[in-house]
Amino acid sequence: MKFRIEKDVLGSAKVPEDAYYGLETQRALENFNASGIKTNKTMIYAYAILKYAAAHANISIGKLNPKIGKAIMKASKEVASGKFSDQFNIDVFQAGAGTNLNMNLNEVIANRAIELLNGNKGDYNLVNPNDHVNMSQSTNDTYHTAVHIASYISVRNKLLPALKDLNRTLDKKAQEFEDIIKVGRTHLQNAVPISMGQEFKGYSGAVAKAAENIRHATDLLLEIPLGGTAVGTGINASKGYAETAALEINKELKTRFFITSNKFKMMPNQQDEVFLSDSLKECAITINKIANDLRLLSSSLGGRMGELSLPELLPGSSIMPGKINPSAAEMMNMVCFQIFGYSYSIDKAADSGQLQLNVYMPLIAHDLLLSIDLFSNGVNIFTKKCIDGIKANRSIIKKNLDNDISIVTALTRHIGYAKAAEIARMAYKSDKTVKEVCLEMGVLDKKTLDRLLDPKNEI
């Protein structure tokens, strides 16, 4: 491998000759390799769009030479398109605050801009990573802004559509099952009747509510601290730069990002990231409960369930022939558990910031974006491989309903709670239906019992 020599404050060192990144990236690659996990691609995209918008703004206010600025803009667009994805290999667990990633962007964009101006990689007199690509910026304001951009577009383009599809599919099942009356259950015991349509309507409504909470949390990300530079004062950023850059970001992404009126509030704090993470966790709790319910309702526990049949995706045992498990629901459970873990990690990273900066932004960014991607993919699989193919086992549902003693609740307003409880206990001990016991006891006539004990009257 051939190398070029670059210099920084620590001295001279070798960088691969064909690399678009520079010495600071090289030092990060050599020093930090804790996980082998690279930066989320959406974060690279968002950061590259930010660099594009920053160059545009600096040209517009007369701070950046247009020839250099246009080369930076073109290079930034190429990075955003994924053209140089092999140049971004810094470990997620890197030096604090995200300086390594910011400089990785600055160096790749600078060296590509140098090429576009017919220079040689490493000739930073032509285009400098710090002086030109990073003009009017600091890692501290741009990294935070890039997290907001990446998270916003990820939720908008991936997660909300996935949740909408899940909600739509659950609604479809609610309509399909609306005529099926079944045993309701509380405390894992039989309770009064409910229709299966109502049960699934509850699921769809809960998902819709969770999605609305996520949408609200995501809208808070539209406020960005761009232009605050190092500590919020805006040192080295010219008047009008941040607003002009925000307009260009919005033009490119069809969004509504705006510059915060209080950069000192935003830059050291990650309230919006935590709020979004919490909304993801709340949604995961909701969907995890649905997955658990489906596993129960399709189970063979006690021979009393089996009311639902879930799609059969693959054999469920290496030793028991013919065994089929609720695989997609189990997958969804594990995705939700991982979301819970990411949320805890984000909380701890956010509450560990100090003074004017939170150095744990790379971890927050990684866990938040990975949560969104994982959740989006998991929900899509759950919808297509589980919810869409659910079938109701009507004969089992009817048998369970016919044998349900909780239907005696419908008689309490006519014969009183104590008498109804006596009938329920007798039905349970004798393995007879409530109607049979009532007729034997002469409590009410058959015509009245038929009317009062009709489950359709109880939902």
Backbone torsions as a table, in degrees:
resi	resn	phi	psi	omega
1	MET	NA	136.4	177.3
2	LYS	-93.0	151.9	-176.2
3	PHE	-129.9	159.3	167.4
4	ARG	-118.2	154.9	-179.5
5	ILE	-100.1	127.3	175.0
6	GLU	-122.2	158.1	-178.5
7	LYS	-122.1	146.9	171.0
8	ASP	-144.7	-168.2	-175.8
9	VAL	-63.2	-22.9	-179.6
10	LEU	-90.4	-5.5	179.6
11	GLY	121.7	-161.5	-177.8
12	SER	-99.5	149.0	178.1
13	ALA	-158.0	165.3	-176.9
14	LYS	-90.5	142.8	174.4
15	VAL	-129.1	137.3	177.5
16	PRO	-50.8	133.5	-172.6
17	GLU	-58.7	-35.2	-176.5
18	ASP	-91.3	1.3	-178.9
19	ALA	-74.1	140.1	173.8
20	TYR	-85.4	-23.1	175.4
21	TYR	-76.1	168.1	-176.4
22	GLY	-118.6	-157.5	-170.2
23	LEU	-68.5	-38.1	-178.8
24	GLU	-64.9	-39.0	175.7
25	THR	-64.8	-42.0	179.6
26	GLN	-59.3	-42.9	178.8
27	ARG	-64.1	-38.5	178.7
28	ALA	-65.1	-40.3	178.6
29	LEU	-63.2	-36.0	-178.6
30	GLU	-76.8	-30.0	-172.7
31	ASN	-97.8	-27.4	-173.5
32	PHE	-124.6	108.8	176.4
33	ASN	-146.7	55.5	-174.7
34	ALA	-74.6	-34.6	-171.6
35	SER	-127.5	-24.9	-172.4
36	GLY	78.3	4.1	179.6
37	ILE	-87.3	129.2	-177.9
38	LYS	-94.9	167.4	179.8
39	THR	-63.6	139.6	177.1
40	ASN	-53.7	134.8	-176.7
41	LYS	-61.3	-33.4	179.1
42	THR	-67.1	-32.6	176.6
43	MET	-65.9	-42.3	177.1
44	ILE	-61.3	-44.4	179.3
45	TYR	-59.9	-49.0	-178.3
46	ALA	-62.0	-42.7	-179.2
47	TYR	-65.4	-39.0	179.5
48	ALA	-66.4	-39.5	176.2
49	ILE	-63.6	-38.7	176.9
50	LEU	-62.0	-44.1	179.0
51	LYS	-63.1	-38.9	176.4
52	TYR	-60.7	-48.6	-178.4
53	ALA	-66.2	-37.0	179.1
54	ALA	-64.5	-43.3	178.2
55	ALA	-63.0	-41.9	177.7
56	HIS	-59.8	-44.8	-178.6
57	ALA	-65.5	-42.8	-179.3
58	ASN	-65.9	-32.9	173.2
59	ILE	-67.2	-45.1	-175.8
60	SER	-61.0	-35.7	-178.7
61	ILE	-92.1	6.3	175.7
62	GLY	78.5	20.8	-177.6
63	LYS	-94.8	-27.4	-175.3
64	LEU	-116.9	133.4	176.0
65	ASN	-54.2	123.3	-176.1
66	PRO	-56.7	-36.6	-179.9
67	LYS	-62.7	-45.9	177.7
68	ILE	-68.8	-43.3	-177.5
69	GLY	-61.6	-40.8	-179.9
70	LYS	-68.7	-34.2	175.9
71	ALA	-65.9	-39.4	177.2
72	ILE	-64.2	-42.2	179.8
73	MET	-62.4	-43.7	179.3
74	LYS	-65.0	-44.0	178.9
75	ALA	-62.7	-40.3	179.4
76	SER	-62.5	-40.8	178.8
77	LYS	-64.8	-38.0	178.5
78	GLU	-65.6	-40.3	176.4
79	VAL	-63.0	-43.3	179.9
80	ALA	-61.3	-31.5	-179.8
81	SER	-75.7	-8.4	-179.5
82	GLY	92.6	7.1	-175.4
83	LYS	-60.7	-33.2	-176.3
84	PHE	-114.3	34.9	-176.0
85	SER	-60.9	-26.2	-180.0
86	ASP	-74.9	-3.1	-179.3
87	GLN	-96.0	-0.1	-176.7
88	PHE	-117.3	84.5	-173.4
89	ASN	-119.9	11.8	179.8
90	ILE	-66.4	138.4	179.8
91	ASP	-64.5	144.8	176.5
92	VAL	-57.2	-38.0	-179.7
93	PHE	-88.8	88.0	-171.0
94	GLN	-123.4	-172.2	174.4
95	ALA	-58.6	149.3	-172.8
96	GLY	-61.2	158.5	172.0
97	ALA	79.4	-22.6	179.6
98	GLY	100.2	12.8	-179.7
99	THR	-58.7	-37.9	-180.0
100	ASN	-59.2	-45.8	-179.4
101	LEU	-68.0	-42.3	178.6
102	ASN	-57.9	-45.7	179.8
103	MET	-70.1	-32.2	174.4
104	ASN	-58.1	-46.9	175.9
105	LEU	-61.0	-49.3	-177.2
106	ASN	-58.2	-42.1	-176.6
107	GLU	-71.9	-44.2	179.6
108	VAL	-63.3	-44.5	-180.0
109	ILE	-65.6	-41.5	179.6
110	ALA	-62.0	-47.6	-177.5
111	ASN	-68.4	-34.3	175.1
112	ARG	-70.0	-38.5	176.6
113	ALA	-63.6	-38.8	176.6
114	ILE	-59.3	-44.5	177.0
115	GLU	-59.2	-44.3	-179.0
116	LEU	-63.1	-25.2	178.0
117	LEU	-97.0	16.9	175.7
118	ASN	66.9	27.7	176.1
119	GLY	-102.1	-175.8	179.4
120	ASN	-107.3	142.3	178.9
121	LYS	-51.0	137.5	179.6
122	GLY	92.1	-7.0	177.8
123	ASP	-85.0	78.2	-173.3
124	TYR	-77.9	-0.8	170.3
125	ASN	-70.9	-24.0	-179.2
126	LEU	-84.0	-52.2	174.2
127	VAL	-138.7	121.0	-175.9
128	ASN	-102.7	132.1	-179.8
129	PRO	-57.3	-39.4	-178.2
130	ASN	-86.0	-50.3	-172.5
131	ASP	-73.4	-31.3	-176.0
132	HIS	-107.7	-57.5	-177.3
133	VAL	-67.4	-37.4	-178.0
134	ASN	-94.4	13.4	-177.6
135	MET	-57.0	134.3	179.3
136	SER	69.0	12.8	-173.0
137	GLN	-127.2	163.9	168.2
138	SER	-138.9	157.8	172.1
139	THR	-57.1	-36.2	-170.2
140	ASN	-65.6	-32.2	176.6
141	ASP	-94.9	-34.7	-175.8
142	THR	-75.8	-37.1	-180.0
143	TYR	-64.0	-45.6	178.6
144	HIS	-59.7	-43.0	179.1
145	THR	-63.9	-43.3	-179.4
146	ALA	-63.3	-36.0	176.4
147	VAL	-62.3	-43.6	178.7
148	HIS	-62.1	-45.9	-178.9
149	ILE	-62.9	-49.6	-177.0
150	ALA	-62.6	-43.9	-179.1
151	SER	-66.1	-42.3	-178.8
152	TYR	-61.0	-50.6	-176.3
153	ILE	-70.7	-29.1	177.5
154	SER	-67.4	-45.5	177.7
155	VAL	-64.4	-45.9	-177.4
156	ARG	-62.7	-43.7	-172.0
157	ASN	-90.6	-21.7	-174.6
158	LYS	-118.5	-59.2	-168.8
159	LEU	-73.6	-48.0	-178.5
160	LEU	-61.7	-41.0	174.2
161	PRO	-62.1	-36.9	178.5
162	ALA	-64.8	-42.9	179.1
163	LEU	-68.4	-35.5	177.3
164	LYS	-63.4	-41.5	178.7
165	ASP	-66.2	-40.3	176.9
166	LEU	-62.5	-45.8	179.1
167	ASN	-60.6	-42.9	179.9
168	ARG	-64.1	-40.6	-179.2
169	THR	-69.6	-39.3	175.9
170	LEU	-64.4	-39.7	176.2
171	ASP	-61.0	-41.6	178.3
172	LYS	-60.7	-43.0	177.9
173	LYS	-67.0	-35.9	177.8
174	ALA	-61.0	-40.2	178.1
175	GLN	-70.4	-39.3	-179.7
176	GLU	-64.2	-34.0	-174.4
177	PHE	-102.6	11.3	-171.0
178	GLU	-65.9	-23.4	-177.6
179	ASP	-92.0	-0.6	-176.5
180	ILE	-93.8	114.6	177.1
181	ILE	-95.5	133.6	-174.3
182	LYS	-138.7	174.7	176.7
183	VAL	-76.2	126.2	169.9
184	GLY	-79.6	158.3	-177.3
185	ARG	-139.4	134.8	172.1
186	THR	-133.1	148.4	-176.4
187	HIS	57.9	24.3	-175.0
188	LEU	61.9	23.0	176.0
189	GLN	-122.6	157.0	179.5
190	ASN	-60.7	141.4	177.9
191	ALA	-133.6	-163.7	-176.6
192	VAL	-69.4	160.4	-175.6
193	PRO	-64.0	154.3	174.8
194	ILE	-148.1	152.7	174.8
195	SER	-86.2	149.5	177.7
196	MET	-64.7	-29.5	175.1
197	GLY	-62.0	-41.8	177.7
198	GLN	-64.8	-38.6	179.1
199	GLU	-59.8	-46.9	-179.1
200	PHE	-74.6	-27.2	173.8
201	LYS	-64.1	-36.3	175.3
202	GLY	-63.1	-41.2	178.0
203	TYR	-63.1	-47.5	-177.4
204	SER	-65.0	-38.5	178.6
205	GLY	-65.2	-38.1	179.4
206	ALA	-66.9	-40.4	177.8
207	VAL	-65.5	-41.4	178.6
208	ALA	-61.6	-41.2	178.8
209	LYS	-64.8	-44.3	179.8
210	ALA	-63.5	-40.1	178.6
211	ALA	-64.5	-37.6	178.4
212	GLU	-65.7	-38.5	177.1
213	ASN	-63.8	-40.6	177.8
214	ILE	-65.2	-41.6	179.4
215	ARG	-60.6	-42.5	178.4
216	HIS	-64.1	-45.4	-180.0
217	ALA	-62.9	-37.7	-179.2
218	THR	-67.5	-36.4	179.0
219	ASP	-61.3	-28.6	178.7
220	LEU	-66.4	-21.9	179.9
221	LEU	-71.0	-12.8	-178.5
222	LEU	-67.7	-18.6	174.9
223	GLU	-83.3	123.3	-175.5
224	ILE	-128.7	151.9	-177.7
225	PRO	-96.8	20.4	-178.5
226	LEU	-54.6	136.0	-178.5
227	GLY	97.8	-7.7	178.4
228	GLY	-77.3	-16.0	-177.2
229	THR	49.3	-122.2	-166.9
230	ALA	-73.3	-50.9	-174.3
231	VAL	-130.0	10.0	179.1
232	GLY	106.9	-12.0	-178.0
233	THR	-78.6	-18.3	-179.8
234	GLY	81.3	21.7	179.2
235	ILE	-57.2	134.5	-180.0
236	ASN	74.7	2.3	176.2
237	ALA	-106.0	125.5	-177.3
238	SER	-76.6	156.4	178.9
239	LYS	-60.0	133.5	178.1
240	GLY	88.6	-12.9	-177.7
241	TYR	-61.2	-53.3	-173.5
242	ALA	-62.5	-44.0	-179.3
243	GLU	-64.0	-40.0	179.3
244	THR	-66.8	-41.0	178.2
245	ALA	-64.3	-41.3	179.5
246	ALA	-62.1	-40.4	177.5
247	LEU	-60.9	-39.7	-179.3
248	GLU	-70.9	-37.7	175.2
249	ILE	-59.7	-46.0	-179.3
250	ASN	-64.1	-36.4	177.6
251	LYS	-64.2	-41.4	-178.6
252	GLU	-71.8	-39.3	-171.5
253	LEU	-103.7	-4.9	-176.4
254	LYS	56.1	53.9	-178.0
255	THR	-126.1	-172.6	-177.4
256	ARG	-133.7	41.3	178.9
257	PHE	-65.1	144.3	178.5
258	PHE	-140.9	154.3	-177.3
259	ILE	-79.5	130.0	-180.0
260	THR	-63.6	149.3	176.3
261	SER	-83.8	-8.1	-178.5
262	ASN	-137.7	84.4	-178.5
263	LYS	-67.3	-26.4	179.3
264	PHE	-68.3	-25.3	176.3
265	LYS	-74.0	-41.9	-169.8
266	MET	-84.5	-42.6	-167.5
267	MET	-63.1	-39.5	179.0
268	PRO	-88.6	-5.2	-174.3
269	ASN	-119.9	148.4	-178.9
270	GLN	-121.3	44.0	-177.8
271	GLN	-59.1	-40.9	-176.7
272	ASP	-69.9	-39.6	178.4
273	GLU	-65.2	-41.1	179.1
274	VAL	-65.7	-41.3	-179.8
275	PHE	-63.4	-42.5	177.5
276	LEU	-64.9	-44.4	178.7
277	SER	-59.7	-41.3	178.3
278	ASP	-64.0	-37.5	179.1
279	SER	-69.0	-33.8	174.7
280	LEU	-65.4	-42.6	178.9
281	LYS	-62.4	-43.6	179.8
282	GLU	-61.7	-40.6	178.1
283	CYS	-66.8	-39.2	178.2
284	ALA	-64.0	-38.0	176.2
285	ILE	-60.5	-43.5	-179.8
286	THR	-62.3	-49.0	-176.7
287	ILE	-72.9	-32.8	176.2
288	ASN	-61.6	-39.0	178.4
289	LYS	-65.3	-40.0	177.9
290	ILE	-63.2	-44.7	179.4
291	ALA	-61.3	-40.7	177.7
292	ASN	-63.0	-42.9	178.4
293	ASP	-60.5	-43.7	-178.5
294	LEU	-64.8	-36.8	177.1
295	ARG	-64.9	-40.7	177.8
296	LEU	-66.5	-47.8	-175.3
297	LEU	-67.8	-20.6	178.8
298	SER	-101.3	2.3	-174.3
299	SER	-80.9	170.4	177.0
300	SER	-110.7	20.6	-177.3
301	LEU	-61.4	123.7	176.5
302	GLY	67.4	4.3	-178.7
303	GLY	68.4	13.0	-174.9
304	ARG	-109.0	-10.4	-177.5
305	MET	-97.7	-128.1	-178.6
306	GLY	66.7	24.1	-178.4
307	GLU	-73.4	-22.8	177.7
308	LEU	-120.7	149.3	169.8
309	SER	-114.1	122.8	177.2
310	LEU	-92.7	154.3	179.4
311	PRO	-55.0	137.7	179.2
312	GLU	-90.1	110.5	-172.3
313	LEU	-98.9	-35.1	-176.9
314	LEU	-166.6	160.6	177.1
315	PRO	-57.5	145.8	-174.0
316	GLY	-103.6	-0.1	-177.5
317	SER	-150.6	145.8	176.0
318	SER	-88.7	-7.5	-177.0
319	ILE	-124.5	-27.2	-176.8
320	MET	-104.6	103.8	-177.4
321	PRO	-61.4	138.0	175.2
322	GLY	82.6	-3.9	-178.9
323	LYS	-75.0	129.7	178.4
324	ILE	-121.5	130.5	-177.2
325	ASN	-108.2	161.9	177.0
326	PRO	-78.2	67.4	-166.9
327	SER	-61.8	-44.7	-176.7
328	ALA	-66.2	-36.6	177.6
329	ALA	-67.4	-38.5	177.2
330	GLU	-64.7	-40.7	176.1
331	MET	-59.0	-43.8	-178.8
332	MET	-64.0	-39.4	175.6
333	ASN	-55.5	-47.7	-176.5
334	MET	-67.4	-36.9	174.9
335	VAL	-60.3	-45.1	-179.6
336	CYS	-63.0	-41.6	178.2
337	PHE	-59.8	-39.3	-179.5
338	GLN	-67.6	-36.3	175.9
339	ILE	-61.5	-41.0	177.5
340	PHE	-58.7	-43.2	-179.3
341	GLY	-65.3	-43.9	178.0
342	TYR	-61.2	-39.7	-179.8
343	SER	-61.7	-42.4	178.7
344	TYR	-63.3	-42.6	179.9
345	SER	-62.3	-41.8	178.8
346	ILE	-64.4	-42.5	178.1
347	ASP	-58.3	-47.4	-178.1
348	LYS	-65.6	-40.2	179.0
349	ALA	-66.1	-39.3	-177.8
350	ALA	-69.0	-37.3	-177.4
351	ASP	-84.5	5.0	179.1
352	SER	-105.0	5.8	175.8
353	GLY	-65.7	154.1	-177.5
354	GLN	-135.1	132.3	175.2
355	LEU	55.9	-122.0	-171.7
356	GLN	-91.5	9.1	-175.3
357	LEU	-155.0	146.5	168.8
358	ASN	-109.6	111.0	-175.3
359	VAL	-76.2	-6.1	-176.1
360	TYR	-95.6	18.3	179.9
361	MET	-56.0	-38.7	179.2
362	PRO	-58.7	-38.7	178.6
363	LEU	-68.9	-42.6	178.1
364	ILE	-59.4	-46.7	-179.5
365	ALA	-61.4	-47.1	-177.7
366	HIS	-61.5	-50.2	-175.6
367	ASP	-69.0	-35.8	179.9
368	LEU	-68.7	-47.5	-178.7
369	LEU	-69.1	-37.0	177.2
370	LEU	-67.5	-36.5	175.3
371	SER	-58.0	-47.2	-177.8
372	ILE	-63.7	-46.4	-179.4
373	ASP	-64.3	-48.4	-178.8
374	LEU	-62.2	-45.6	-179.0
375	PHE	-63.5	-43.3	179.0
376	SER	-59.1	-48.7	-179.3
377	ASN	-64.8	-43.3	179.9
378	GLY	-62.4	-44.3	179.9
379	VAL	-64.1	-41.4	178.5
380	ASN	-60.4	-44.4	179.0
381	ILE	-65.0	-45.1	-179.5
382	PHE	-58.8	-42.5	-179.5
383	THR	-65.0	-50.0	-173.4
384	LYS	-77.6	-37.9	-174.0
385	LYS	-95.4	-8.6	-178.9
386	CYS	-128.5	-68.4	-172.0
387	ILE	-59.1	-45.8	-174.6
388	ASP	-62.5	-27.7	-176.3
389	GLY	-104.0	11.3	-179.9
390	ILE	-66.5	137.2	175.5
391	LYS	-125.7	146.8	178.8
392	ALA	-92.6	132.1	176.3
393	ASN	-91.5	87.1	-169.7
394	ARG	-61.8	-37.0	-177.1
395	SER	-66.8	-40.8	178.6
396	ILE	-67.2	-41.7	179.5
397	ILE	-60.0	-43.8	-179.5
398	LYS	-66.0	-41.5	179.6
399	LYS	-62.4	-44.4	178.5
400	ASN	-62.2	-39.5	-179.2
401	LEU	-68.1	-42.7	-179.1
402	ASP	-62.5	-33.1	-177.6
403	ASN	-93.2	6.6	-174.1
404	ASP	-83.3	121.7	-179.2
405	ILE	-83.0	-13.1	-178.5
406	SER	-68.8	-11.8	177.8
407	ILE	-63.1	-16.4	178.2
408	VAL	-59.5	-20.1	178.7
409	THR	-54.5	-32.5	-178.5
410	ALA	-66.4	-16.5	-177.9
411	LEU	-93.1	-12.7	-170.7
412	THR	-61.1	-34.8	-178.9
413	ARG	-73.5	-8.6	-179.7
414	HIS	-107.8	-34.0	-176.3
415	ILE	-120.8	-4.6	178.7
416	GLY	91.9	156.0	-174.8
417	TYR	-64.5	-44.4	-174.7
418	ALA	-62.6	-46.0	179.9
419	LYS	-65.0	-39.8	179.1
420	ALA	-64.2	-39.1	178.9
421	ALA	-65.0	-39.1	178.0
422	GLU	-61.7	-44.2	178.9
423	ILE	-63.0	-42.4	-179.7
424	ALA	-61.3	-43.9	-179.2
425	ARG	-65.9	-40.8	178.7
426	MET	-64.5	-40.5	179.1
427	ALA	-63.7	-41.2	-178.7
428	TYR	-65.8	-46.1	-175.9
429	LYS	-71.8	-31.2	-177.2
430	SER	-94.4	-4.3	-177.7
431	ASP	57.9	37.1	175.9
432	LYS	-111.6	165.1	177.3
433	THR	-78.5	161.1	177.1
434	VAL	-59.5	-40.2	-178.7
435	LYS	-64.1	-42.1	179.7
436	GLU	-61.8	-43.5	179.4
437	VAL	-65.5	-41.8	179.7
438	CYS	-61.9	-41.0	179.7
439	LEU	-67.5	-40.2	178.1
440	GLU	-63.8	-36.5	-178.3
441	MET	-84.4	-10.2	-179.5
442	GLY	68.0	30.0	-176.9
443	VAL	-67.8	-48.3	179.2
444	LEU	-143.2	160.2	179.2
445	ASP	-77.2	163.3	-174.4
446	LYS	-61.1	-41.7	-177.9
447	LYS	-62.4	-42.2	179.1
448	THR	-67.3	-41.6	179.3
449	LEU	-63.9	-41.4	178.2
450	ASP	-58.4	-39.1	-178.7
451	ARG	-74.1	-46.1	-175.8
452	LEU	-71.0	-33.0	-175.7
453	LEU	-95.1	9.2	175.2
454	ASP	-72.4	115.3	-176.3
455	PRO	-57.9	-25.7	-179.1
456	LYS	-62.8	-25.6	-180.0
457	ASN	-80.1	-6.5	-173.3
458	GLU	-107.6	3.9	-178.1
459	ILE	-119.0	NA	NA
